[in-house]
Amino acid sequence: MCTSAGIGTGRLGCGPRRLAYLPGRPDHAAIPTGPRFPPRDPPEGDVAAYLSMQLSARSWPHQATVSLHCSAEVAADNIWPGMGVVEAVDDHNCRPYVGGDSPEVLVWMITSVDIDFTLLAGPPELVDAIRAQADRCDRAVVDFPAP
């Protein structure tokens, strides 16, 4: 219902003319004196997941979706909250939605979890950045003796 919902020390609410939920601080809230409106269900059914998505991946200029080849529980241990939202696909795959300042930052974020992945969606520059990182790593060990 779209009246408001407490999240930590903040709140999430919406007004009669807005379709989007907005985070806010309780000390900035006005006393309701305007028109009443019918309550709505929380966005996407879960206020916490909605806020995580809005405050992580969707707030960045470059965004990507990958398939991590592990369970959501394993991925959650390797992904910090500001990195993005992880959605379980099945017992062996999950789908994080990540965002960053640049394609190179996305490459770092995706590869830093140290889990095999498949890129599902992202800007064309991200594909180039992933290939450049792979080439850079390959060149780094070209003369290194095999074990």
HELIX and SHEET records of a PDB file:
HELIX    1   1 PRO A   26  HIS A   28  5                                   3    
HELIX    2   2 PRO A   43  GLY A   45  5                                   3    
HELIX    3   3 VAL A   47  LEU A   55  1                                   9    
HELIX    4   4 ALA A   57  SER A   59  5                                   3    
HELIX    5   5 ALA A   72  ASN A   78  1                                   7    
HELIX    6   6 PRO A   81  MET A   83  5                                   3    
HELIX    7   7 PRO A  103  SER A  112  1                                  10    
HELIX    8   8 PRO A  124  ALA A  140  1                                  17    
SHEET    1   A 3 SER A   4  ILE A   7  0                                        
SHEET    2   A 3 GLY A  10  GLY A  13 -1                                        
SHEET    3   A 3 LEU A  22  GLY A  24 -1                                        
SHEET    1   B 4 GLY A  84  ASP A  90  0                                        
SHEET    2   B 4 ASN A  93  GLY A 100 -1                                        
SHEET    3   B 4 HIS A  62  LEU A  68 -1                                        
SHEET    4   B 4 PHE A 117  ALA A 121 -1                                        
END                                                                             
